[in-house]
Each structure stands twice: as C-alpha cells, then as structure tokens.
Amino acid sequence: MTLEGKRTCAHAENGQGRYQYSERLSGTFCRRFLLSTAVHAEHITATYKNGVLEAHLPKAVEAQPKRIAVQASNEWSVCSAHTVGGKKVGAVPG
C-alpha cells in the first residue's frame, strides 16, 4: 500500500507582518507499507479528519480464516511404533 500526499505550509499573521505560528515544512511525501494479507481492493475506504488519516482495508475472502468441521468418533485408534534415531517411539499397546 502506498500513501502519497502534499503538505502545505500553514501560518497565521498577527496583522503586523509577523507570524504568530507556523506548522511543519511543506512538500510532498510518500509512505509504503507491505501488507501481510490480501485485501479486497474494491472495498477499501479512507477518511481524513482533524489531521488523522483512517484507512479500512477489508481482508479478501481467500485471506479470511476458514472453518473446518471435524467429526470425532468414540473409538480409540492404535498407532504403530516409529523408529527415530534407532529407538522405537510412539508405540501404543493394543
């Protein structure tokens, strides 16, 4: 995501040719962010209010968590033994 903008110099004069205040430098800026999840580009919204930019980037359908139904049975299964480093592990008496 790339945000680009331009700042303008804000200042106010006191009527005598002197500035009462001056805020930040002027010029263009560019900020880039790498998003770790795919977003739904058609539904991105942004607002700018009181100096705060708020962007809403909804996750794409393929990036959202999925539920998988797991069916459990009351039967116990017997695992076979595996050999790891010459030793038998994971043996379940049957």
Helices and strands as residue ranges (DSSP letters): E 2-7, E 10-13, E 19-23, E 27-32, G 41-43, E 45-49, E 52-56, G 61-63, E 82-84, E 87-89
